[in-house]
Amino acid sequence: MDQLFETEESRQSYLSEKFDNLIEVIDESYGKALMDELVLRMEKTISDFNDEIASLMEQLKANTDRKSLLLQKLRENSEELKDQPVPEKEVQEQRELSAWERKLENLDKK
């Protein structure tokens, strides 16, 4: 029996033979009912799959629309901010922060 399973081809032929024998036994008793049930389940699976894909596509489109709207608002706000002068106090705070960061870097190097 070990010789039957040495190659993949022999394993496949063994399984195919056993499956064919099983199908013959089932077909004699349950063939029509089994095929009808199989077809019904496949149709339901395909229908569920199509519904899920349609739902996912709708969600994807809604998310894309939201992202586009957010990007547009960000661009508009960015352009508005470019036109406004930065208060001197904020510029000075940024310089101080940079100086503070340099001090921390010097400490890390030591």
C-alpha positions as CSV (number, residue, x, y, z in Angstrom):
1,M,0.0,0.0,0.0
2,D,2.9,2.3,0.6
3,Q,3.8,1.9,-3.0
4,L,0.5,3.4,-4.0
5,F,1.3,6.7,-2.4
6,E,5.0,7.2,-3.5
7,T,4.1,9.6,-6.3
8,E,1.5,12.3,-6.5
9,E,0.1,10.7,-9.6
10,S,-0.6,7.5,-7.8
11,R,-2.2,9.3,-4.9
12,Q,-4.4,11.2,-7.2
13,S,-5.5,8.1,-9.1
14,Y,-6.2,6.3,-5.8
15,L,-8.4,9.2,-4.5
16,S,-10.1,9.6,-7.9
17,E,-11.0,5.9,-8.0
18,K,-12.4,6.0,-4.4
19,F,-14.3,9.2,-5.2
20,D,-15.8,7.7,-8.3
21,N,-16.9,4.6,-6.3
22,L,-18.5,6.8,-3.7
23,I,-20.3,8.9,-6.4
24,E,-21.7,5.7,-8.0
25,V,-23.2,4.6,-4.7
26,I,-24.6,8.0,-3.9
27,D,-25.9,8.5,-7.4
28,E,-28.0,5.3,-7.2
29,S,-29.8,6.5,-4.1
30,Y,-29.6,10.2,-3.9
31,G,-28.4,11.5,-7.3
32,K,-31.2,13.8,-8.3
33,A,-31.9,15.2,-4.8
34,L,-28.2,15.7,-4.1
35,M,-27.7,17.5,-7.4
36,D,-30.7,19.7,-6.8
37,E,-29.5,20.7,-3.3
38,L,-26.0,21.3,-4.7
39,V,-27.4,23.7,-7.3
40,L,-29.5,25.5,-4.8
41,R,-26.6,26.0,-2.5
42,M,-24.3,27.2,-5.3
43,E,-27.0,29.7,-6.4
44,K,-27.3,31.0,-2.8
45,T,-23.6,31.3,-2.4
46,I,-23.3,33.2,-5.7
47,S,-26.2,35.5,-4.7
48,D,-24.6,36.2,-1.3
49,F,-21.3,36.9,-2.9
50,N,-22.8,39.4,-5.4
51,D,-24.7,41.2,-2.6
52,E,-21.5,41.4,-0.5
53,I,-19.5,42.8,-3.4
54,A,-22.2,45.4,-4.2
55,S,-22.2,46.5,-0.6
56,L,-18.4,46.7,-0.5
57,M,-18.4,48.8,-3.7
58,E,-20.9,51.2,-2.3
59,Q,-18.8,51.6,0.9
60,L,-15.7,52.1,-1.2
61,K,-17.4,54.8,-3.3
62,A,-18.7,56.5,-0.1
63,N,-15.3,56.4,1.5
64,T,-13.7,57.8,-1.7
65,D,-16.2,60.6,-1.8
66,R,-15.5,61.5,1.8
67,K,-11.8,61.5,1.3
68,S,-12.1,63.7,-1.7
69,L,-14.2,66.2,0.2
70,L,-11.8,66.2,3.1
71,L,-8.8,66.8,0.8
72,Q,-10.7,69.6,-0.9
73,K,-11.4,71.2,2.4
74,L,-7.8,70.8,3.5
75,R,-6.5,72.4,0.3
76,E,-8.9,75.3,0.8
77,N,-7.9,75.8,4.4
78,S,-4.2,75.5,3.5
79,E,-4.6,78.2,0.9
80,E,-6.4,80.4,3.4
81,L,-3.6,79.9,5.9
82,K,-0.9,80.7,3.4
83,D,-2.5,84.1,2.8
84,Q,-2.6,85.0,6.5
85,P,0.6,86.3,8.1
86,V,2.0,84.3,10.9
87,P,2.0,86.2,14.2
88,E,5.5,87.2,15.5
89,K,4.8,85.4,18.8
90,E,4.4,82.0,17.0
91,V,7.5,82.5,15.0
92,Q,9.5,83.3,18.2
93,E,8.0,80.2,19.9
94,Q,9.1,78.1,16.9
95,R,12.6,79.5,17.2
96,E,12.7,78.8,20.9
97,L,11.5,75.2,20.3
98,S,14.3,74.7,17.8
99,A,16.8,76.0,20.2
100,W,15.5,73.7,22.9
101,E,15.6,70.8,20.5
102,R,19.3,71.6,19.7
103,K,20.1,71.5,23.5
104,L,18.5,68.1,23.8
105,E,20.5,66.8,20.8
106,N,23.7,68.1,22.4
107,L,22.8,66.2,25.6
108,D,22.2,63.0,23.7
109,K,25.6,63.3,22.0
110,K,27.4,63.5,25.3
